Amino acid sequence: MRVQEHIKLSAAAAIIAAPWLKQDVVIPFASSILIDVDHYLWHAITYRTLSLRAAVRFYLQADPPPAIKYFHHPLFLGLLLFLAVRLRSRLLGLILAGLLFHASLDIIHNTQMSRLKYTLSEQAHHLCSECGQYVDALQLHTVHFTSNLLDRYNPRHFVVLCPRCHERAHRHS
């Protein structure tokens, strides 16, 4: 899920929670956005560079290798839950709420994208829509990013490509 989408959905959740949380609504909102700093940390540690530009370039690849998401990890979230309960900390509880909201959005997004990839691959009979090559594991490529979150997972915004054509599509966009 793109950062802009996380911000929009987190802002909507913050508006809904504001009557109950008052000024504390900033805490889960900020944690739901800042959780993605773990992508940057993983890139900085793995590639030994602090370059934000290099990290962004890495994640904009056609199919970047999976990264360890430290703050998304169930062990980290479980530890934070344990500490929040044990210490009776409202602050840790609010931080955890934001992290869990973000993680749940990621789960929904990954499920939808997997479903799209499977459906479009089956419809294309596993043939790359660019070069026509048969590939068991086609990759999902976004042709159009819609600003309408309700239309985000519409199949018309995606095509399935072989890895070579997918990488080429990202280089030329």
Secondary structure as a PSIPRED ss2 file (coil, helix, strand):
# PSIPRED VFORMAT (PSIPRED V4.0)

   1 M C   1.000  0.000  0.000
   2 R C   1.000  0.000  0.000
   3 V H   0.000  1.000  0.000
   4 Q H   0.000  1.000  0.000
   5 E H   0.000  1.000  0.000
   6 H H   0.000  1.000  0.000
   7 I H   0.000  1.000  0.000
   8 K H   0.000  1.000  0.000
   9 L H   0.000  1.000  0.000
  10 S H   0.000  1.000  0.000
  11 A H   0.000  1.000  0.000
  12 A H   0.000  1.000  0.000
  13 A H   0.000  1.000  0.000
  14 A H   0.000  1.000  0.000
  15 I H   0.000  1.000  0.000
  16 I H   0.000  1.000  0.000
  17 A H   0.000  1.000  0.000
  18 A H   0.000  1.000  0.000
  19 P H   0.000  1.000  0.000
  20 W H   0.000  1.000  0.000
  21 L H   0.000  1.000  0.000
  22 K H   0.000  1.000  0.000
  23 Q H   0.000  1.000  0.000
  24 D H   0.000  1.000  0.000
  25 V H   0.000  1.000  0.000
  26 V H   0.000  1.000  0.000
  27 I H   0.000  1.000  0.000
  28 P H   0.000  1.000  0.000
  29 F H   0.000  1.000  0.000
  30 A H   0.000  1.000  0.000
  31 S H   0.000  1.000  0.000
  32 S H   0.000  1.000  0.000
  33 I H   0.000  1.000  0.000
  34 L H   0.000  1.000  0.000
  35 I C   1.000  0.000  0.000
  36 D C   1.000  0.000  0.000
  37 V H   0.000  1.000  0.000
  38 D H   0.000  1.000  0.000
  39 H H   0.000  1.000  0.000
  40 Y H   0.000  1.000  0.000
  41 L H   0.000  1.000  0.000
  42 W H   0.000  1.000  0.000
  43 H H   0.000  1.000  0.000
  44 A H   0.000  1.000  0.000
  45 I H   0.000  1.000  0.000
  46 T H   0.000  1.000  0.000
  47 Y H   0.000  1.000  0.000
  48 R C   1.000  0.000  0.000
  49 T C   1.000  0.000  0.000
  50 L C   1.000  0.000  0.000
  51 S C   1.000  0.000  0.000
  52 L H   0.000  1.000  0.000
  53 R H   0.000  1.000  0.000
  54 A H   0.000  1.000  0.000
  55 A H   0.000  1.000  0.000
  56 V H   0.000  1.000  0.000
  57 R H   0.000  1.000  0.000
  58 F H   0.000  1.000  0.000
  59 Y H   0.000  1.000  0.000
  60 L C   1.000  0.000  0.000
  61 Q C   1.000  0.000  0.000
  62 A C   1.000  0.000  0.000
  63 D C   1.000  0.000  0.000
  64 P C   1.000  0.000  0.000
  65 P C   1.000  0.000  0.000
  66 P C   1.000  0.000  0.000
  67 A C   1.000  0.000  0.000
  68 I C   1.000  0.000  0.000
  69 K C   1.000  0.000  0.000
  70 Y H   0.000  1.000  0.000
  71 F H   0.000  1.000  0.000
  72 H H   0.000  1.000  0.000
  73 H C   1.000  0.000  0.000
  74 P H   0.000  1.000  0.000
  75 L H   0.000  1.000  0.000
  76 F H   0.000  1.000  0.000
  77 L H   0.000  1.000  0.000
  78 G H   0.000  1.000  0.000
  79 L H   0.000  1.000  0.000
  80 L H   0.000  1.000  0.000
  81 L H   0.000  1.000  0.000
  82 F H   0.000  1.000  0.000
  83 L H   0.000  1.000  0.000
  84 A H   0.000  1.000  0.000
  85 V H   0.000  1.000  0.000
  86 R H   0.000  1.000  0.000
  87 L C   1.000  0.000  0.000
  88 R C   1.000  0.000  0.000
  89 S C   1.000  0.000  0.000
  90 R H   0.000  1.000  0.000
  91 L H   0.000  1.000  0.000
  92 L H   0.000  1.000  0.000
  93 G H   0.000  1.000  0.000
  94 L H   0.000  1.000  0.000
  95 I H   0.000  1.000  0.000
  96 L H   0.000  1.000  0.000
  97 A H   0.000  1.000  0.000
  98 G H   0.000  1.000  0.000
  99 L H   0.000  1.000  0.000
 100 L H   0.000  1.000  0.000
 101 F H   0.000  1.000  0.000
 102 H H   0.000  1.000  0.000
 103 A H   0.000  1.000  0.000
 104 S H   0.000  1.000  0.000
 105 L H   0.000  1.000  0.000
 106 D H   0.000  1.000  0.000
 107 I H   0.000  1.000  0.000
 108 I H   0.000  1.000  0.000
 109 H H   0.000  1.000  0.000
 110 N H   0.000  1.000  0.000
 111 T H   0.000  1.000  0.000
 112 Q H   0.000  1.000  0.000
 113 M H   0.000  1.000  0.000
 114 S H   0.000  1.000  0.000
 115 R H   0.000  1.000  0.000
 116 L H   0.000  1.000  0.000
 117 K H   0.000  1.000  0.000
 118 Y H   0.000  1.000  0.000
 119 T H   0.000  1.000  0.000
 120 L H   0.000  1.000  0.000
 121 S H   0.000  1.000  0.000
 122 E H   0.000  1.000  0.000
 123 Q H   0.000  1.000  0.000
 124 A C   1.000  0.000  0.000
 125 H C   1.000  0.000  0.000
 126 H C   1.000  0.000  0.000
 127 L E   0.000  0.000  1.000
 128 C C   1.000  0.000  0.000
 129 S C   1.000  0.000  0.000
 130 E C   1.000  0.000  0.000
 131 C C   1.000  0.000  0.000
 132 G C   1.000  0.000  0.000
 133 Q C   1.000  0.000  0.000
 134 Y E   0.000  0.000  1.000
 135 V C   1.000  0.000  0.000
 136 D C   1.000  0.000  0.000
 137 A C   1.000  0.000  0.000
 138 L C   1.000  0.000  0.000
 139 Q E   0.000  0.000  1.000
 140 L E   0.000  0.000  1.000
 141 H E   0.000  0.000  1.000
 142 T E   0.000  0.000  1.000
 143 V C   1.000  0.000  0.000
 144 H C   1.000  0.000  0.000
 145 F C   1.000  0.000  0.000
 146 T C   1.000  0.000  0.000
 147 S C   1.000  0.000  0.000
 148 N C   1.000  0.000  0.000
 149 L H   0.000  1.000  0.000
 150 L H   0.000  1.000  0.000
 151 D H   0.000  1.000  0.000
 152 R C   1.000  0.000  0.000
 153 Y C   1.000  0.000  0.000
 154 N C   1.000  0.000  0.000
 155 P H   0.000  1.000  0.000
 156 R H   0.000  1.000  0.000
 157 H H   0.000  1.000  0.000
 158 F E   0.000  0.000  1.000
 159 V E   0.000  0.000  1.000
 160 V E   0.000  0.000  1.000
 161 L E   0.000  0.000  1.000
 162 C C   1.000  0.000  0.000
 163 P H   0.000  1.000  0.000
 164 R H   0.000  1.000  0.000
 165 C H   0.000  1.000  0.000
 166 H H   0.000  1.000  0.000
 167 E H   0.000  1.000  0.000
 168 R H   0.000  1.000  0.000
 169 A H   0.000  1.000  0.000
 170 H H   0.000  1.000  0.000
 171 R H   0.000  1.000  0.000
 172 H C   1.000  0.000  0.000
 173 S C   1.000  0.000  0.000
